[in-house]
Amino acid sequence: MSVVKQLLDRLDVNPNKPDNEGKTPLLYAAVSGDVSVVKQLLDREDVNPDQSDCSGSTPLIEAPHGAHESVVKQLLDRGDVNPNKPDSGGGTPLSFAAIQGHELVVKQLLDHPDVNPNEPDQFGNLPLDYAFTQDHEAVVNLLQAYESPIPVPFAVDQLWASLPSSTP
């Protein structure tokens, strides 16, 4: 039996208890991509999968940083995770996945019916803007192809075409 399981089986252990930075065991497990620990924590009904740390980060915001597709799937499958919940800067899980160029995580998030790819952060930037400025063409294409009732503010395909080619 794992140490995590032994602790979670105890009634006097609070799985939502944060450290001095507001980080919970679930957030740490999501950051590290530890699928087994994430599963054990999410199996407990009293675990809050949307609990933010001091900077507003949640497990679903942190998992895309490491391209932890399995963790993202587990969190989204839980059903009580807000896939659009921003951090203190307004960045969403989709924004961070787009910035990092994690194509599979972006696709997972876009496949969730509640994800809004046209939610700007505090600077007015969209996930599409970040993918474009980071030169993540595959992510840009995914975000452009997404049929959203909210209009995309500019035609990125025209911007790609206007850029000079990197090949001589």
VENLIN-V761854 format. One record per pair of residues at least 24 apart in sequence whose C-alpha atoms are under 10 Angstrom apart, sorted by sequence separation. I is the first residue (numbers start at 0). GAP is how many residues later the second one is. D is the distance in Angstrom with one decimal. If there is no record, write none. Layout:
i: {I:I}
gap: {GAP:GAP}
d: {D:D}
This chain:
i: {23:25:26:57:59:60:91:93:94:127:128:131:15:23:25:26:49:57:59:60:83:91:93:94:117:127:128:131:134:14:26:48:59:60:82:94:116:125:127:14:23:30:48:57:82:91:116:125:128:131:22:23:29:30:56:57:64:90:91:97:98:127:131:14:21:22:23:29:30:32:48:55:56:57:63:82:89:90:91:97:98:100:101:116:15:16:21:22:26:27:28:29:30:31:32:48:49:50:55:56:60:61:62:63:66:82:83:84:89:90:94:96:97:98:99:100:116:117:14:15:20:21:22:26:27:29:30:31:32:38:48:49:55:56:60:61:63:64:65:82:83:89:90:94:95:97:98:99:100:116:117:118:3:4:7:13:14:15:20:21:22:25:26:29:30:32:37:38:41:47:48:49:54:55:56:59:60:63:64:72:75:81:82:83:88:89:90:93:94:97:98:106:109:115:117:3:7:13:14:15:17:19:20:21:22:25:26:28:29:30:31:32:34:37:41:44:47:48:49:51:53:54:55:59:60:62:63:64:66:68:71:75:81:82:83:85:87:88:89:93:94:96:97:98:100:102:105:109:114:115:116:117:16:17:18:19:20:21:22:23:24:25:26:27:28:29:30:31:32:33:34:36:37:51:52:53:54:55:56:57:58:59:60:61:62:63:64:65:66:67:68:70:85:86:87:88:89:90:91:92:93:94:95:96:97:98:99:100:101:102:104:105:115:116:117:1:4:7:8:15:17:18:21:22:23:26:27:29:30:32:34:35:38:41:42:49:51:52:55:56:57:60:61:63:64:66:68:69:72:76:83:85:89:90:91:94:95:98:100:102:103:106:110:116:117:3:4:7:17:22:26:29:30:31:32:33:34:37:38:41:51:56:59:60:63:64:65:66:67:68:71:72:75:85:90:94:97:98:99:100:101:102:105:106:109:3:30:32:33:34:37:63:64:66:67:68:71:98:100:101:102:105:109:29:32:63:66:68:69:97:100:102:103:31:32:34:38:63:65:66:68:72:99:100:102:106:29:30:63:64:68:97:98:102:29:63:97:28:29:62:63:96:97:29:97:29:63:97:59:93}
gap: {24:24:24:24:24:24:24:24:24:24:24:24:25:25:25:25:25:25:25:25:25:25:25:25:25:25:25:25:25:26:26:26:26:26:26:26:26:26:26:27:27:27:27:27:27:27:27:27:27:27:28:28:28:28:28:28:28:28:28:28:28:28:28:29:29:29:29:29:29:29:29:29:29:29:29:29:29:29:29:29:29:29:29:29:30:30:30:30:30:30:30:30:30:30:30:30:30:30:30:30:30:30:30:30:30:30:30:30:30:30:30:30:30:30:30:30:30:30:31:31:31:31:31:31:31:31:31:31:31:31:31:31:31:31:31:31:31:31:31:31:31:31:31:31:31:31:31:31:31:31:31:31:32:32:32:32:32:32:32:32:32:32:32:32:32:32:32:32:32:32:32:32:32:32:32:32:32:32:32:32:32:32:32:32:32:32:32:32:32:32:32:32:32:32:32:33:33:33:33:33:33:33:33:33:33:33:33:33:33:33:33:33:33:33:33:33:33:33:33:33:33:33:33:33:33:33:33:33:33:33:33:33:33:33:33:33:33:33:33:33:33:33:33:33:33:33:33:33:33:33:33:33:34:34:34:34:34:34:34:34:34:34:34:34:34:34:34:34:34:34:34:34:34:34:34:34:34:34:34:34:34:34:34:34:34:34:34:34:34:34:34:34:34:34:34:34:34:34:34:34:34:34:34:34:34:34:34:34:34:34:34:34:34:34:34:35:35:35:35:35:35:35:35:35:35:35:35:35:35:35:35:35:35:35:35:35:35:35:35:35:35:35:35:35:35:35:35:35:35:35:35:35:35:35:35:35:35:35:35:35:35:35:35:35:35:36:36:36:36:36:36:36:36:36:36:36:36:36:36:36:36:36:36:36:36:36:36:36:36:36:36:36:36:36:36:36:36:36:36:36:36:36:36:36:36:37:37:37:37:37:37:37:37:37:37:37:37:37:37:37:37:37:37:38:38:38:38:38:38:38:38:38:38:39:39:39:39:39:39:39:39:39:39:39:39:39:40:40:40:40:40:40:40:40:41:41:41:42:42:42:42:42:42:44:44:45:45:45:49:49}
d: {9.4:9.5:8.4:9.7:9.3:8.2:9.4:9.9:9.0:8.6:9.6:7.7:9.5:9.5:9.0:8.5:9.2:9.9:8.7:7.9:9.5:9.2:9.5:8.9:9.4:9.6:9.4:10.0:9.4:7.3:8.3:7.2:9.9:7.7:7.5:8.4:7.2:8.9:9.7:9.9:7.8:9.7:9.7:8.1:9.8:8.2:9.6:9.1:8.7:9.0:8.5:8.4:9.0:7.2:8.9:8.4:8.9:9.0:8.8:9.3:7.3:8.3:8.4:8.6:8.8:7.4:7.5:5.5:9.1:9.5:8.3:9.0:7.6:7.4:6.7:8.0:8.9:7.9:7.7:5.6:8.9:9.1:9.7:8.2:8.1:9.7:7.1:4.9:8.4:9.9:8.1:7.5:9.1:9.1:6.9:9.6:7.9:9.5:7.1:5.0:8.2:9.9:8.2:8.0:7.6:9.4:7.6:9.6:7.4:5.3:8.8:8.2:7.1:8.8:8.8:6.6:9.7:8.0:7.8:6.0:10.0:4.0:7.6:6.4:7.8:9.0:5.4:8.0:9.5:10.0:7.3:5.7:4.0:7.5:6.4:7.5:9.3:6.6:9.0:6.8:5.9:4.2:7.8:6.9:7.7:8.7:5.2:7.9:9.7:7.7:9.3:9.1:9.6:8.5:8.0:8.7:6.1:6.5:6.3:5.1:9.5:8.9:4.5:6.5:5.4:9.9:9.6:8.4:8.0:8.5:6.0:6.8:6.5:4.8:9.6:8.7:4.3:6.5:6.5:8.8:8.8:8.0:5.8:6.7:6.6:5.2:9.5:9.2:4.3:6.2:5.4:8.4:8.5:7.8:6.5:7.1:7.6:8.5:8.5:8.9:9.2:9.2:5.6:8.3:9.8:6.5:8.3:9.7:5.1:8.5:9.8:7.2:8.6:6.9:7.9:9.9:8.6:8.9:9.1:9.4:9.3:5.7:8.0:6.0:8.0:9.3:5.0:9.6:8.4:9.1:7.2:8.2:8.5:8.4:8.8:9.5:9.5:5.9:8.2:6.3:8.0:9.5:5.0:8.7:7.8:8.6:7.0:8.0:9.8:9.5:8.6:7.6:10.0:9.4:8.9:8.7:8.3:9.0:8.5:9.2:9.6:9.9:9.2:8.8:8.8:8.9:7.5:7.6:8.4:8.7:9.6:9.8:10.0:9.5:8.9:8.5:8.3:8.9:9.0:9.5:9.1:9.3:8.8:8.2:8.7:8.9:8.9:8.7:9.0:9.3:10.0:9.9:9.9:9.2:8.8:8.4:9.2:9.0:9.4:9.3:9.4:9.0:8.5:8.7:8.7:8.4:8.0:8.4:8.7:9.6:9.7:9.9:8.5:10.0:6.7:9.5:7.0:9.9:9.5:7.8:7.7:9.9:9.3:8.6:8.8:7.2:9.5:9.6:6.8:5.5:6.6:9.3:7.1:10.0:9.0:8.0:7.8:9.7:9.3:9.0:8.7:6.9:9.3:9.7:6.6:5.9:6.9:9.2:7.3:9.4:8.1:8.0:9.4:8.9:8.3:7.1:9.4:6.5:5.4:6.7:8.9:7.1:9.2:8.9:8.7:7.8:8.8:8.1:9.7:9.2:8.4:8.8:9.5:8.3:8.6:9.1:5.8:7.7:8.9:7.3:9.4:9.2:9.9:8.4:7.9:9.4:8.6:8.7:9.3:5.7:7.7:8.8:7.6:9.8:8.7:8.3:8.6:9.2:8.2:8.5:9.2:5.4:7.8:8.6:7.4:8.6:8.2:7.9:7.6:9.6:8.4:9.5:8.2:7.9:7.6:9.5:8.2:8.0:8.0:7.4:9.2:8.2:9.7:7.7:6.3:7.1:6.4:9.9:10.0:7.7:6.2:9.8:9.9:9.5:9.2:8.3:9.9:9.9:9.8:9.5:7.8:9.9:9.5:9.0:7.9:9.5:9.6:9.1:9.5:9.5:9.9:9.8:9.2:9.9:6.2:6.3:6.4:8.7:8.2:9.0:8.4:8.9:8.1:10.0:9.9:9.1:9.7:8.9:9.9:9.9}
